[in-house]
Amino acid sequence: MYVDSKFISDVVNGFAEVCPGDSQLCVAKDMFGAPNYASEVFQYVYAMRYVPAYYFEYCVLASELSSRVKGYAHLNVASIGAGLCQDYYALRDNVKIPFTYSAYDAVQWAARARMPPVGDNFNIVAKSAQKISAGDLADVDVYFFPKSLSDIAGSGNGVLSAFGGNIAATKKKRLFFLVSYVSAGINKSPASQDFSDIDKALTAAGFSTTDQVRGSFYRGDKNGEGLRALHQNFIYPSNVKISCSSQDGLKCIKCDAIKSPIYKNTHMSFSIMEYTK
Ligand SMILES: C[S@@+](CC[C@H](N)C(=O)[O-])C[C@H]1O[C@@H](n2cnc3c(N)ncnc32)[C@H](O)[C@@H]1O
């Protein structure tokens, strides 16, 4: 597995430059309550807090994918709920064959413009899972759900079943699913249940897998291991900190602004599944 420490420092330092400091985070009020993905300030904080650790997790998935696709000359990847697209960089850094990447999201992430440069294999498609047709998916070999399944499931009744039906309706006979689940911590979350609607739709259409569908794996031997201990290139810039001096005990308890970035494997939860028919 390859982890690009320069990608991590470019993202964190780049967003630190534009992220409002101190009490302006609070004034922006974008950090309160439910995730506010459409807010650019929220996106800056998200980038600094989550992108390095999630990129690391997606590198694990991408390197596993790379070891399974030796016979392919090219791959088409669809990332559903792509956000800032750090999965693209993980694929770029770990998949050894050419690929085309299409990022789908219900929300426009304006802060993507501040992410490191991408190649001409990168496409943005402003569509929610509800709007993606079987025709859109005709050439897709690899589906990436980067911490997005539970949000997509919550965006409407039956969305994942219908989406699974569209996947199953394509002519592809071999499909890969790279899923990273939102996790409250190792062994705390039944996160992988969200994939079952897609699994049912695939199974009903004659697909099967020998991978563990309800499995959800993390890297490391024990809960709480530092990502740096798992890979020497996970280096979060030590000079950057999301801080707020107006933090005021209980009054600020609902404010999400100053949580620490993720440095440990505690929130890793992922699985890779290969379906054939
Ligand atoms: C937790 S964020 C993950 C973002 C990014 N993939 C990452 O790894 O950081 C969940 C994403 O799912 C997107 N999303 C939620 N409902 C969706 C839907 N119905 N269709 C497509 N994307 C959706 C959100 O807009 C958000 O970008």
The ligand as a Gaussian input file, in Angstrom:
#p B3LYP/6-31G(d) Opt

LIG

0 1
 C      -20.044000      11.464000       5.277000
 S      -20.037000      12.253000       3.719000
 C      -18.712000      11.395000       2.923000
 C      -18.006000      12.273000       1.938000
 C      -16.763000      11.677000       1.301000
 N      -17.084000      10.541000       0.483000
 C      -15.696000      11.314000       2.293000
 O      -15.145000      10.210000       2.203000
 O      -15.353000      12.134000       3.133000
 C      -21.486000      11.585000       2.910000
 C      -21.710000      12.120000       1.500000
 O      -22.856000      11.464000       0.934000
 C      -23.560000      12.422000       0.162000
 N      -24.948000      11.972000      -0.038000
 C      -25.948000      11.917000       0.872000
 N      -27.090000      11.463000       0.307000
 C      -26.793000      11.206000      -0.996000
 C      -27.537000      10.705000      -2.082000
 N      -28.829000      10.383000      -1.962000
 N      -26.918000      10.557000      -3.278000
 C      -25.612000      10.881000      -3.422000
 N      -24.859000      11.372000      -2.420000
 C      -25.435000      11.530000      -1.218000
 C      -23.430000      13.697000       0.982000
 O      -23.730000      14.850000       0.214000
 C      -21.980000      13.612000       1.418000
 O      -21.142000      14.194000       0.470000

